Amino acid sequence: MNKDKTSPLAIVGIGCALPEDINFAALKQHGTLSPSQFTHPFGWSVASEPLIGGQVNTDDFDYKKFSIPPLFRKAVSRETRMAMLAAEEALSQLTLDESLRDHCDQLCATHMASDSAYRNATKVTALRTLAEQLGNLDNAQARIDEYKQTLASTFGATSHDRVGEMASTIPARIAHFAHTRGKCQTLDGGDLGGLRLLQAAQDNFRYQDSLLAVLTSIQCFHHQPQSEVLHQQGISIQQPWLEGAISLVVCPVALAQQQNWPILMELSTFVTSDSEQLQAGYFAGASQVFYQLLEMYLNGQTDCSGAAALGQNWQIFAARQHNFVAASDDQVAITDYRPITALGNDKDRFWQTLADGQDVLRPQSAQQLNAQAFVRETPQKLSTYIDKAMSFDSHSPLDVALSKPMMPSKKTRLDVSQLQLLKGAESLTLGEFKRPAVILACNLALSADRQLGAGALWAQLPKASRYLPQPDMPEINRWSWYGATGLGGAKLLAQQLGLPHADCIAVEAACASSMAALHNAVRGLQSGRYDGIVVGGIETATLERDLVLCGAQMMLSTTRIRPFAKGADGFTPGDGGGLFVLQAKSETSHAIAHIDAISGSCDSRSMTAPDPQGQALAMYKTLQLASVNPEQVQYLETHGTGTTLGDQAELESLCAAYSREHDQPLYLGSGKYNFGHCFAGAGAISLAKMLAALEQCCMPPTPILGELNDALPFDSIPAQVPQTALPWPALSNRQRIGAINAFGTGGINYHLTLLHSHSQESV
């Protein structure tokens, strides 16, 4: 049984969006919550039994109140609408001053994909199917493009489609509405999601970069295949299934007392164990724990417990004593890593590609991209204007060769990104961990789940010029859940590494996902909750779906990604990420490098336009926790997407946080030049690059194709972009010091400082 070693939490605000339009005000008025009263049919059957429970109606959602333009309304998921309603009610009970807003985190928990993701998958799958049916007919492209217009009228098609389906935009939207600028992320902990949120908040409050948090759990049930996947994991259909969004505003007890906020509940200890516990008489997915906390509050209980069908049993105890234990070991050691790219997971090839300034850009195969369906020179709806990317050789799970053969009944149901991750883990070296965790940064809605959703929506497709047969999908079995969910990927990784009892969590923070997962790992080690953590980050960002959705945003380069170059016109997507083994510094004698500090922010001009001040805030918060000062940082791996707006914002933020008086420049690089933009895996590529550079005592180049963009304020820092590999000299204290930026949609920003203390002289 693992107990946390941190201070109690005060719950100072609660909000709900529950079935039958029940919110927290209504619950307090009635004084009771009876989940068993929700017995409405969902409209589909599972295992020949009609599924019953309670669903949340958001048809009357006030988009204008939450500053969502009419054009984008079809792209906004039900999960987002429910979360906004719950968070608004929770925050309405408080007044936040500006100093708190910079340190108010927004953390969400979901499980499985949203209706927006299912709609996008349906559109893309239908177009590929139509192209296959039309074959090489002379007018095939014209008929496909005509059908794109019809699909857009039925399901919607805007530049906001990708934003609307991302789980991480839920907390980002809450932050924008509430004008809070703390760290943002969404996690998947299955029906332990609420517990993972409470643990994350408690760990975060050990440091002054987090003072307050809005924790929101959201669960929707959209269609029969999704429910069948959950049923195959052991979820009973004899009990009601409950949708719901529940927001808790939490902070340390001392802050609540200082602000004179009423403390609704005080909680001290969050425990997971394998002991037998009573299970609730309903299933509420990611909102399971928070539903039971509501019952605990309304019934005047001091403790609550439950058994998670998708995880371990759990217990929550009200505060009995303040058992705060000061952090004894701030720095975290990285003891092993593996990059995962189109080159495989060979560290030597990875480094050589970086050192030589090479890349893995290649044409997409017909299996990866149906050009007739999607590739158009002129940007248009549901199309892409590129046919090259930095992709894996294949996007078929069957083509990933593992050292240990895997049953086809399992392998065909997994996501190719998961299999690439398992392949990378084959050579990873772990320590002897007593309290392990596996934290995986990934897209929380994987291809298998999306394709099941497309099958469920197939009957709603508008009529096409040819019959559209529903694509074949493997029959749902117990492995389907693993291949469909972010949490399933984390559990697969734990099994591969021989850590069957590890706490498993998946994290999404848009393109900053890997850094968000690293942040959680660092805080978990610093709190003593864990003694060893494997962090992974990966995404296949070159799928047809992603090329189409990013094409709609006009974010893709027409040629190739060119960070810091004049005329840079966007990024090139890539497949990949990396794996890392982390331990507390005091618990290992071997380390490649140490994470000195990490923090984040959420602030942007819009859901897609970055804000230099918001990015700089993440750097300021990190540097306030760091043992080094900005002038000591020698090399900084930028987010470096190669978009004109993105490069400008990033350089402006670096001017604010990293300008220096001495002549020694800050060297900048971007691994996206070499391996593309891997979305959730991008930060993992950046960290793997930094570790490789520290091992080699060498700063790799980021070639400028054409001319350096002289509109970027390099001289104001001053900063340089190496064009050949340069020696990385040690400072007077024999250290080498680096930093990493990671930014994402919605203004989700993370920043990290890294130390290398090897004694060898510079090369």
Buried (B, 14 or more C-beta within 10 A) or exposed (E): EBBBBBBBBBBBBBBBBBBEEBBBBEBEEEEEBEBEEBEBEBEBBBEEEEBBBBBBBBEEBEBEEBEBEEEBBBBBBBBBBBBBBBBBBBBEBBEBEEEBBBBBBBBBBBBBBBBBBBBBBBBBBBBBBBBBBBEEEEEBBEBBBEBBBBBBEBBBBBBBBBBBBBBBBBBBBBBBBBEBBBBBBBBBBBBBBBBBBBBBBBBBBBBEBBBBBBBBBBBBBBBBBBBBBBBBBEBEBEBBBBBBBBBBBBBBBBBBEEBEBEBBBBBBBBBBBEEEBEBBEBBBBBBBBBBBBBBBBBEEBEEBBBBBBBBBBBBBBBBEEEBBEEBEBBBBBBBBBBBBBBBBBBBEBBBBBBBBBEBBBBEBEEEBBBBBBBBBEEEBBBBBBBEBBBBBBEBEBEEBEEEEEBEEEBBBBBBBBBBBBBBBBEEBEBBEBEBBBBBBBBBBBBBBBBBBBBBBBBEEBEEBBBEBEBBEBBEBEEBBBBBBBBBBBBBBBBBBBEBEBBBBBBBBBBBBBBBBBBBBBBBBBBBBBBBBBBBBBBBBBBBBBBBBBBBBBEBBBEBBBBBBBBEBBBBBBBBBBBBBBBBBBEBBEEBBBBBBBBBBBBBBBEBBEBBBBBBBBBBBBBBEBBBBEBBBBBBBBBBBBBBBEBBBBBBBBBBBBBBBEEEEBBBBBBBBBBBBBBBBBBBBBBBBBBBBBBBBBBBBBBBBBEEBBEEBBBEEBBBBBBEEBBEBEBEEEEBBBBBBBBBBBBBBBBBBBBBBBBEEEEE
